[in-house]
């Protein structure tokens, strides 16, 4: 009888311990708390990603892996000559001087607009769940707003003519006959690179949270 009572006591302790652990982190969050967590996660991830858009952004490994084939081909060709390298600098400048201002407001508004009812599922959505959601929600809007900004900067800094000149005879094959323009390639590459960097930052924050709110959710 004593052994049976002891067993019941042990089982009750185990059940209570499991119950307490379930209530920690994600399981115990209200919709409002989950929304605060998602917004903190995306805020930190976007800030981290946007901070990388300086200097030689086209040389960033994450950017290079994310960029469309057309932009990768373009930058590869430009990098083979001193004239092309100078043109690449102008392209880098156009991207880095356009994206942060345009993206920060669009991503910020999209993050604020996330429904509280969806927040918990985003926190449970895997390593890049929140970023993936934001890309679907705001990716097209960001692309549409960024294209004219990059086009303007490439025109003003002479990048469009410099790139075309550096490409020489290859320009018509790469950019002609209905293919994406230089500004289109730069815009799509910048947007894809931004969200890839955000995804990496989100994954890192989930694994080792630095934000006080996120420490309560993902902290070990």
QUIGIBEL-V885892 format. One record per helix or strand of 3 or more residues. SS is the DSSP state (H for helix, E for strand). FROM is the first residue (numbers start at 1). LEN is the number of residues. If there is no record, write none. Layout:
BEGIN
ss->SS from->FROM len->LEN
ss->SS from->FROM len->LEN
END
This chain:
BEGIN
ss->H from->2 len->22
ss->H from->25 len->4
ss->H from->31 len->20
ss->H from->57 len->3
ss->H from->61 len->6
ss->H from->69 len->10
ss->H from->82 len->15
ss->H from->99 len->14
ss->H from->116 len->8
ss->H from->129 len->28
ss->H from->159 len->9
ss->H from->170 len->6
ss->H from->182 len->26
ss->H from->212 len->7
END
